[in-house]
Amino acid sequence: MSDMQELQAKLAEAMANNDVKAIEEIAGEIVKGKAERRKVEVEAQRKEAEALAGDREKLAGKVHKAIKALGLDADLAGMKAHGFTYKLDEPDKDNVMTTYKAVGLTVAVVKERKAGAGGGAGKTKDEYGMGLQEVYDKFHTADDEAKMLEAEVKDKAASDKLGKITNSNQWRVKNDVKKRALADGLLAPTK
């Protein structure tokens, strides 16, 4: 019998006996087990990201070289785009292959600023000519990727708990990458 099955059996017995204290203790064990499973999952994802980091870097170089060979820089610049995203075809939930026929161009988005809506939106873009995500994409390391995976898991858990989307842990990772790029002289103000 697995640990979870054992806990379920204990919980069923405690509920049948209307033993509130035992129910609370078992529920606590279940919640603790969930946190432990999440830690194991995050660690596995971190190790996988570390193991793939070098190969990903090589593949990124190969993709960059192939794109450069197509001579699309002038076309992209003419469309005021500074890049694009490409998504692999993949099976859907019913294992039917989905073919994506579009490439999304990465273009600057002009957002209207509203009074009193906070002062931070677009600050990195204004100061350094790149948004915070772009800074992260350009300067992150394999270690940062692992931290980002962990941050995504934490943010998802917080979002589920709060019932609203939060990405504060991911923002912290991105901001740390920006601070390091500034300290290393890789990023300089455009103004």
RODO-2510 file (C-alpha; in nm, 4 decimals, decimal comma):
residues 191
     n   res          X          Y          Z
     1     m     0,0000     0,0000     0,0000
     2     s     0,1427     0,3408    -0,0967
     3     d     0,1768     0,6271     0,1486
     4     m    -0,1125     0,8099    -0,0168
     5     q    -0,3380     0,5033    -0,0013
     6     e    -0,2461     0,4592     0,3627
     7     l    -0,3332     0,8228     0,4364
     8     q    -0,6624     0,7854     0,2494
     9     a    -0,7498     0,4775     0,4539
    10     k    -0,6636     0,6575     0,7789
    11     l    -0,8680     0,9589     0,6680
    12     a    -1,1695     0,7406     0,5829
    13     e    -1,1449     0,5744     0,9243
    14     a    -1,1123     0,9089     1,1061
    15     m    -1,4121     1,0470     0,9147
    16     a    -1,6161     0,7350     0,9912
    17     n    -1,5323     0,7821     1,3614
    18     n    -1,5963     1,1596     1,3357
    19     d    -1,2503     1,2155     1,4908
    20     v    -1,1863     1,5798     1,4018
    21     k    -0,8387     1,5888     1,5566
    22     a    -0,7250     1,2857     1,3553
    23     i    -0,8800     1,4316     1,0382
    24     e    -0,6833     1,7554     1,0897
    25     e    -0,3581     1,5658     1,1517
    26     i    -0,4031     1,3506     0,8415
    27     a    -0,4950     1,6553     0,6331
    28     g    -0,1728     1,8171     0,7575
    29     e     0,0266     1,5126     0,6451
    30     i    -0,1400     1,5262     0,3023
    31     v    -0,0553     1,8955     0,2633
    32     k     0,3034     1,8316     0,3792
    33     g     0,3317     1,5497     0,1266
    34     k     0,2089     1,7809    -0,1491
    35     a     0,4801     2,0343    -0,0620
    36     e     0,7445     1,7593    -0,0601
    37     r     0,6275     1,6288    -0,3995
    38     r     0,6424     1,9832    -0,5374
    39     k     1,0004     2,0230    -0,4079
    40     v     1,1018     1,6957    -0,5733
    41     e     0,9362     1,8058    -0,9001
    42     v     1,1092     2,1466    -0,8938
    43     e     1,4457     1,9841    -0,8226
    44     a     1,3962     1,7399    -1,1113
    45     q     1,3080     2,0296    -1,3426
    46     r     1,6116     2,2248    -1,2222
    47     k     1,8442     1,9293    -1,2847
    48     e     1,6942     1,8760    -1,6286
    49     a     1,7399     2,2463    -1,7126
    50     e     2,1031     2,2305    -1,5985
    51     a     2,1656     1,9138    -1,7989
    52     l     2,0165     2,0674    -2,1127
    53     a     2,1709     2,4151    -2,0759
    54     g     2,4805     2,3501    -2,2866
    55     d     2,2891     2,1693    -2,5599
    56     r     2,0247     2,4435    -2,5603
    57     e     2,2951     2,7044    -2,6048
    58     k     2,4385     2,5103    -2,9004
    59     l     2,0941     2,4727    -3,0556
    60     a     2,0261     2,8446    -3,0074
    61     g     2,3483     2,9193    -3,1969
    62     k     2,2470     2,6795    -3,4736
    63     v     1,9008     2,8393    -3,5027
    64     h     2,0527     3,1885    -3,5044
    65     k     2,2958     3,0894    -3,7806
    66     a     2,0126     2,9384    -3,9889
    67     i     1,7947     3,2483    -3,9486
    68     k     2,0850     3,4773    -4,0380
    69     a     2,1418     3,2702    -4,3530
    70     l     1,7844     3,3462    -4,4612
    71     g     1,8669     3,7184    -4,4640
    72     l     1,5515     3,8268    -4,2834
    73     d     1,7058     4,1036    -4,0687
    74     a     1,6175     4,3816    -4,3134
    75     d     1,2641     4,2454    -4,3625
    76     l     1,2092     4,2264    -3,9862
    77     a     1,3503     4,5764    -3,9341
    78     g     1,1223     4,7040    -4,2118
    79     m     0,8247     4,5726    -4,0163
    80     k     0,9546     4,7368    -3,6958
    81     a     1,0028     4,3873    -3,5533
    82     h     1,3091     4,2887    -3,3542
    83     g     1,2539     3,9146    -3,3667
    84     f     0,9920     3,6440    -3,3837
    85     t     0,8659     3,3342    -3,2089
    86     y     0,8174     2,9978    -3,3702
    87     k     0,6224     2,7142    -3,2126
    88     l     0,6713     2,3459    -3,2901
    89     d     0,3780     2,1428    -3,4151
    90     e     0,2588     1,9207    -3,1320
    91     p    -0,0200     1,6767    -3,0438
    92     d    -0,3251     1,8085    -2,8597
    93     k    -0,4926     1,6394    -2,5620
    94     d    -0,6456     1,3780    -2,7948
    95     n    -0,3023     1,3069    -2,9500
    96     v    -0,4047     1,4726    -3,2775
    97     m    -0,1193     1,6676    -3,4353
    98     t    -0,1733     2,0435    -3,4279
    99     t     0,0057     2,2373    -3,6986
   100     y     0,0884     2,5988    -3,6230
   101     k     0,1010     2,7952    -3,9432
   102     a     0,1985     3,1320    -3,8051
   103     v     0,5132     3,2896    -3,6783
   104     g     0,4610     3,5704    -3,4284
   105     l     0,6707     3,8800    -3,4888
   106     t     0,8085     4,0479    -3,1777
   107     v     0,7233     4,4160    -3,1959
   108     a     0,7173     4,6995    -2,9473
   109     v     0,3748     4,7465    -2,7942
   110     v     0,2681     5,0963    -2,7073
   111     k     0,0718     5,0878    -2,3858
   112     e    -0,1317     5,3726    -2,2537
   113     r    -0,0224     5,4663    -1,9059
   114     k    -0,2975     5,5367    -1,6606
   115     a    -0,2585     5,7763    -1,3720
   116     g    -0,2017     5,6003    -1,0427
   117     a    -0,1396     5,2618    -1,2049
   118     g     0,2036     5,2223    -1,0475
   119     g     0,5292     5,3654    -1,1692
   120     g     0,7225     5,0573    -1,2736
   121     a     0,5586     4,9460    -1,5992
   122     g     0,8046     4,9805    -1,8860
   123     k     1,0783     5,1320    -1,6712
   124     t     1,3462     4,8872    -1,7913
   125     k     1,2443     4,9410    -2,1553
   126     d     1,2589     5,3206    -2,1092
   127     e     1,6013     5,3137    -1,9428
   128     y     1,7805     5,0350    -2,1308
   129     g     1,5932     4,9993    -2,4599
   130     m     1,4910     4,6429    -2,3700
   131     g     1,2055     4,5196    -2,1555
   132     l     1,2766     4,3159    -1,8439
   133     q     1,1838     3,9921    -2,0263
   134     e     1,4210     4,0814    -2,3112
   135     v     1,7016     4,1506    -2,0622
   136     y     1,6356     3,8132    -1,8988
   137     d     1,6256     3,6351    -2,2367
   138     k     1,9564     3,7886    -2,3420
   139     f     2,1608     3,7564    -2,0216
   140     h     2,0231     3,4615    -1,8207
   141     t     2,2354     3,1586    -1,7320
   142     a     2,1481     2,7935    -1,6776
   143     d     2,1321     2,8669    -1,3041
   144     d     1,8844     3,1476    -1,3747
   145     e     1,6744     2,9046    -1,5826
   146     a     1,6577     2,6690    -1,2853
   147     k     1,5596     2,9574    -1,0568
   148     m     1,2928     3,0615    -1,3086
   149     l     1,1441     2,7111    -1,3122
   150     e     1,1231     2,7171    -0,9347
   151     a     0,9741     3,0697    -0,9435
   152     e     0,7099     2,9599    -1,1945
   153     v     0,6052     2,6747    -0,9652
   154     k     0,5881     2,9118    -0,6660
   155     d     0,3900     3,1704    -0,8626
   156     k     0,1459     2,9068    -0,9881
   157     a     0,0919     2,7821    -0,6328
   158     a     0,0399     3,1405    -0,5115
   159     s    -0,1972     3,2138    -0,8014
   160     d    -0,3981     2,9011    -0,7241
   161     k    -0,4119     2,9929    -0,3565
   162     l    -0,5033     3,3590    -0,4136
   163     g    -0,7366     3,2990    -0,7043
   164     k    -0,5571     3,5613    -0,9122
   165     i    -0,2460     3,5603    -1,1267
   166     t     0,0817     3,6525    -0,9619
   167     n     0,4317     3,6490    -1,1075
   168     s     0,6319     3,8192    -0,8359
   169     n     0,8836     3,5347    -0,7961
   170     q     0,9522     3,5337    -1,1701
   171     w     0,9947     3,9128    -1,1609
   172     r     1,2571     3,8764    -0,8859
   173     v     1,4586     3,6284    -1,0955
   174     k     1,4407     3,8571    -1,4006
   175     n     1,5369     4,1588    -1,1906
   176     d     1,8372     3,9713    -1,0457
   177     v     1,9528     3,8937    -1,4012
   178     k     1,9163     4,2638    -1,4881
   179     k     2,1167     4,3694    -1,1806
   180     r     2,3939     4,1227    -1,2670
   181     a     2,4026     4,2407    -1,6312
   182     l     2,4346     4,5992    -1,5075
   183     a     2,7090     4,5079    -1,2589
   184     d     2,8988     4,3154    -1,5269
   185     g     2,8761     4,6086    -1,7681
   186     l     2,6698     4,4080    -2,0185
   187     l     2,3738     4,6443    -1,9967
   188     a     2,3977     5,0212    -2,0127
   189     p     2,1357     5,2979    -2,0072
   190     t     2,0325     5,4237    -2,3498
   191     k     1,9651     5,7743    -2,2214
***
